[in-house]
Amino acid sequence: MFRLEKRPAPSRAWTAATPVLAVLLTMLAGGALFAFLGTDPVAAIRTIFWDPIFGEFAFYYRGQLLVKAAPLILIAIGLSLGFRAGIWNIGAEGQYIIGAISGAALGLAFYPTENRLIFPAMVIAGAFGGWAWAMIPAILRTRFNTNEILVSLMLVYVAEAILASVSSGLLRNPDGMGFPGSRNFSDYPAAHNDFLIESAGVHWGVIAALIAVVFGHVLLNRHLLGFHIRLTGQAPRAARFAGVNPSLLVVVCLGISGALAGLAGLFEVSGPAGQISIDFNSNYGFTAIIVAFLGRLNPIGVMLAGLLMALTYVGGDAAASTLGLPAAAIQLLQGMLLFFLLAVDVLSNYRIRPGKREAA
């Protein structure tokens, strides 16, 4: 009855409307899911999307929004640069974990020394750890033409194994009575990512996320490298004729992505998480993929999408505690965002036309 007709050029109106429409469809589908689970759908949607900003306890939840949004924005900015160039880093979760381990290990190595240089050194170590982990798929891609999607994804499981090992071995708290997990950074002021404005949830990770947004915007719109990234993603053959080095671009994009993911891990482990533990990773690296696409691979859009995704985390926790919703339902709601975004995004490039009835 209907057919898709390719547009001569992508529709700007649909491109702008797609994220909003995807959010609305997610709310409708999420409401149906919550009703199926026996929960009032209107109350669930209000608890997740409204109460953290305008509800009775909004003063508490607003501070948590920036805490949750900061790592998502940091990681998604790095991913969006690579995605724009057709370089698919799916292993940011592993780079997030290795960055956290690297920075935490350096800080704990100096325990209990009190020195202002320890935390900056941890930041550098975290960024380097994430960068080094991202260089594995980058080098394998440029030297042996391997698929960076598979390599980066498989390295997530290696990073998780390393995390479990150091939590119960190398970085285990010697005063922790044998339980896995490192010392708590809140007890080590020199290495603690403390709140700068506690009521607003602002710590150094939030500042780094804002800097990353500005950096990404300037890079994509005011720098030659950003032009090469956009050109490679839109017209790979034209990029080669323009002298773009594809191998160098892979290394740079994966390197930036890994470094930002490592920074996110370091700020999280030294701040909100507080310690290296077996369950430290919170799937921020995978959720950031949704944030990157929901933000249309644009740094400003990524920032807004990161805040929206953080709202589902904070509101989801509130819904779980007050309405008894399972955590898996909240994760499914987050996945629906990407599903509906990709589904509706088809309309940016295609029109729906009535199908032609063929003669018998």
Secondary structure, 3 states (H helix, E strand, C coil): CEEEEECCCCCHHHHHHHHHHHHHHHHHHHHHHHHHCCCCHHHHHHHHHCHHHHCCCHHHHHHHHHHHHHHHHHHHHHHHHHHHCCCCCCCHHHHHHHHHHHHHHHHHHCCCCCCCCHHHHHHHHHHHHHHHHHHHHHHHHHHHCCCHHHHHHHHHHHHHHHHHHHHHCCCCCCCCCCCCCCCCHHHCHHHCCCCCEHHHCECHHHHHHHHHHHHHHHHHHHCHHHHHHHHHHHCHHHHHHCCCCHHHHHHHHHHHHHHHHHHHHHHHHCCCCCCCCCCCCCCHHHHHHHHHHHCCCCHHHHHHHHHHHHHHHHHHHHHHHHCCCCHHHHHHHHHHHHHHHHHHHHHHHEEEEECCCCCC
